[in-house]
Amino acid sequence: MSGKTEAVDNVGRRTWDMVEYTKKRKEQIEQEEKEILGGAEAERALALPLERKPLQRRQEKVDLAATLNKRQMISTSAELADQGGYYCKVCECLLKDSSTYLSHINGRRHQRKLGMSMRAERSTLEEVRNRLEKHKRQREEQEDSVRDVAARLARYDAELRKKKKKKKKKEKEAKKQAEEAMSQEQKDMAAAGFSFSFGGSKKNN
């Protein structure tokens, strides 16, 4: 019972066998591909790059209503893309409804075919600051636009009131001139011996 035991370094830094770790990781990914895809799909997926890009925002617009209210002859003997439903060119598969199609293009299988993982890239502090600054500029531009519209409306309202006031003044002056002309005409006619009376004449009984 007096045998010597080997000392174990429980404090020292652990070392990793990168070759062995990479091999195990590749086997793990292959197994996941088989579970997700199965069969020939898994074989094609194994040819994809091991290192995948972080998940990125879709650039193209997904138009689910492109064939809405349209008639199309379909046949089971036609090419898969020409049969009824939503066809995915990337995965070469046909989905029967829009809900399934959206789930597919947002799913792991489709993203892996595009060379992306399901992990989003972490933004740096500088990127966050730039994004906040961008939103701040957009908000200020919107506020400036609102203020500009309000200023234009105020100018338009002031101009409209000015025009109305000017028109009213002209009408008042025209009326005054007409009254003065009428009064002068009556004076001239009275001086010439004409008299005007709008009252009725009284008869003597």
URQUI-V563132 format. One record per helix or strand of 2 or more residues. SS is the DSSP state (hx for helix, st for strand). FROM is the first residue (numbers start at 1). TO is the last residue. If there is no record, write none. Layout:
ss;from;to
SS;FROM;TO
SS;FROM;TO
This chain:
ss;from;to
hx;18;36
hx;39;45
st;53;55
hx;80;82
st;86;88
st;93;95
hx;98;105
hx;108;113
st;116;120
hx;125;191
